[in-house]
Amino acid sequence: MELFTSQGCASCPAADALFHKFAARSDVIALTLSVDYWDHIGWKDTLARPENAKRQRAYARKRPSGDGRIYTPQLVFNGVACAPAKSEKAIEAELVRVPKTDPARAPMRAHHAGDDLVIDVGEAAPHNATLWLFHVSPRVDVNIERGENSGRSVAYANAVRGIVNLGGWTGAAAQYRAKASAPAGDFYVALVQSDETGAVLNAIDIRR
């Protein structure tokens, strides 16, 4: 689950609060991606990164409906479906409806090796896919001083601090390495994603 949100969006705090429930589940990998396109309305989002909005726009282009819509708060499930981020009932329904990731489609394992992170993706059917690595902070509290949410304190679950493209994956067994520079308490999420459809083939979280 990827939640696209903004500190400058009045509709977002309710979704941000609800997202903690799903981030705590063992059967879900939940990521909060703050976007920067509301920064012009009075408050610069302290967690926003341009690559988050770029990722959201890529989903808008690849969604089956092809409607090109981006908005906040928006939830994306396994790269192939969306649901209102403030409706717990709608989110639960999508979690049942959306096809689950299948490790057989992209077998993954990872470990820390000194200052490096080593990720192995095993052999599977041929794919045009990419391995993405997310640096994640489990919780970030932000006091918003201006804009539509002025005076509010918002807690973000699994806030994405950075995204790295580790390279393509074709279905052949491959090993990838990255510097593991996240501070204590943070963790990583690695996911293999189809370049053609945006579908997430498999994802794992990586903690020390």
C-alpha positions in Angstrom: 0.0 0.0 0.0 1.3 3.4 -1.0 -0.3 6.5 0.5 0.3 9.7 -1.4 -0.3 12.6 1.0 0.7 16.2 1.7 1.0 18.4 4.8 -0.6 21.1 2.8 -3.8 19.1 2.1 -6.7 19.6 4.5 -8.2 16.3 3.5 -5.0 14.3 4.4 -4.7 14.2 8.2 -7.7 11.8 8.5 -6.1 9.4 6.0 -2.7 9.8 7.7 -4.2 8.8 11.0 -6.1 5.8 9.5 -2.9 4.6 7.7 -1.3 3.7 11.1 -3.7 0.9 11.5 -2.7 -0.7 8.2 1.0 0.0 8.7 0.8 -2.1 11.9 -0.5 -5.2 10.1 1.8 -8.1 9.4 0.2 -8.9 6.0 0.7 -5.4 4.6 3.7 -3.3 3.6 2.5 0.2 4.0 4.5 3.3 2.7 3.7 7.0 3.1 4.9 9.1 0.2 4.6 12.9 0.7 4.3 15.0 -2.4 5.4 18.5 -3.1 2.7 19.9 -5.4 0.7 21.6 -2.6 3.7 23.5 -1.3 2.6 26.7 -3.0 -0.5 27.1 -0.8 1.3 28.3 2.3 3.4 25.4 3.8 6.3 23.5 2.4 5.9 19.8 3.2 8.9 18.7 5.3 8.7 15.1 4.1 8.0 15.7 0.4 10.3 14.6 -2.3 10.0 15.2 -6.1 10.5 11.5 -6.8 7.3 10.7 -4.8 5.2 12.9 -7.0 6.9 11.5 -10.1 6.0 8.0 -8.9 2.4 9.0 -8.4 2.3 10.4 -11.9 3.7 7.2 -13.3 0.9 5.3 -11.6 -1.7 7.7 -13.1 -0.4 6.9 -16.6 -0.4 3.1 -16.0 -3.6 2.6 -14.2 -6.1 0.3 -16.1 -8.5 3.2 -16.4 -5.8 5.4 -17.9 -7.5 8.5 -16.5 -4.3 10.2 -15.5 -5.7 11.5 -12.2 -3.4 12.4 -9.2 -4.8 13.7 -5.9 -4.2 13.6 -2.2 -4.9 11.5 -0.2 -4.6 8.7 -2.7 -3.9 5.0 -2.0 -2.3 2.6 -4.5 -2.5 -1.1 -3.9 0.2 -3.3 -5.4 0.7 -0.8 -8.2 -2.6 -1.7 -9.9 -5.6 -0.3 -8.0 -6.7 2.8 -6.0 -9.2 3.5 -3.2 -10.2 6.5 -1.1 -7.6 6.8 1.6 -10.1 8.0 4.2 -12.5 5.1 4.0 -11.5 2.1 6.1 -14.3 0.1 4.5 -13.1 0.8 1.0 -9.5 0.1 1.9 -10.4 -3.3 3.4 -12.4 -4.1 0.3 -9.4 -3.4 -2.0 -7.1 -5.5 0.2 -9.5 -8.4 -0.5 -10.0 -7.7 -4.1 -6.6 -6.8 -5.4 -4.4 -9.8 -6.3 -1.7 -10.4 -3.7 2.0 -10.4 -4.5 3.4 -13.8 -5.3 7.0 -14.6 -4.2 7.2 -17.1 -7.0 7.0 -14.3 -9.5 10.1 -12.6 -8.1 11.8 -14.6 -5.2 13.6 -12.1 -2.9 15.8 -12.2 0.1 18.1 -9.6 1.6 20.7 -9.1 4.3 23.1 -6.5 5.7 26.7 -7.0 4.9 28.7 -4.4 6.8 27.8 -1.0 5.4 26.0 -2.5 2.4 22.6 -4.0 1.8 22.6 -7.1 -0.4 19.4 -8.1 -2.2 19.1 -11.3 -4.2 16.2 -11.7 -6.7 15.9 -15.3 -7.8 15.0 -16.8 -11.2 11.4 -16.6 -12.4 9.4 -16.2 -15.6 10.8 -13.5 -17.9 9.9 -9.9 -16.9 10.7 -6.3 -17.8 10.9 -5.1 -14.2 12.8 -2.8 -11.9 14.1 -3.3 -8.3 13.3 -0.3 -6.2 14.7 0.4 -2.7 12.9 2.7 -0.2 14.4 4.2 2.9 11.6 4.3 5.5 11.2 6.0 8.9 8.6 4.1 11.0 7.1 7.3 12.5 7.6 10.9 11.9 5.7 13.6 13.9 5.3 17.0 12.2 4.0 20.3 13.6 2.4 22.1 10.7 2.7 25.9 11.2 1.0 27.4 8.2 -1.3 26.5 5.3 -4.6 24.5 5.4 -3.4 22.4 8.4 -1.9 25.2 10.4 -1.6 24.4 14.1 -2.0 20.6 13.6 0.4 18.0 14.7 0.4 15.0 12.3 2.1 11.6 12.8 3.2 9.8 9.6 3.5 6.0 9.5 6.4 4.5 7.5 7.4 7.8 5.9 9.5 7.3 2.8 12.8 9.2 3.0 14.3 8.2 -0.3 13.8 6.0 -3.3 16.6 4.4 -5.3 16.4 2.5 -8.6 18.7 -0.5 -8.2 18.4 -1.6 -11.7 16.4 -3.8 -14.1 15.3 -7.4 -13.5 14.5 -9.7 -16.4 13.6 -12.9 -14.6 17.2 -14.2 -14.3 18.7 -14.6 -10.9 20.5 -11.3 -9.9 22.2 -9.7 -7.0 22.0 -6.0 -6.1 23.9 -3.9 -3.6 23.3 -0.5 -2.0 24.7 1.5 0.8 22.8 0.9 4.1 23.1 4.4 5.5 19.7 4.7 7.2 19.9 5.9 10.9 19.1 3.5 13.7 15.4 2.7 13.9 14.8 3.2 10.2 14.4 0.3 7.7 14.3 -0.5 4.0 11.6 -1.9 1.7 12.7 -3.5 -1.6 10.1 -4.2 -4.3 10.2 -5.6 -7.8 7.8 -3.8 -10.1 6.7 -4.4 -13.7 7.9 -1.6 -16.0 4.9 -2.3 -18.3 1.9 -2.4 -15.9 3.3 -1.0 -12.6 2.2 -4.1 -10.8 4.3 -5.0 -7.8 5.5 -8.5 -8.3 7.0 -8.9 -4.8 8.1 -6.8 -1.8 10.0 -7.3 1.4 10.9 -5.1 4.3 14.5 -5.3 5.5 15.4 -4.6 9.1 18.5 -5.1 11.2 
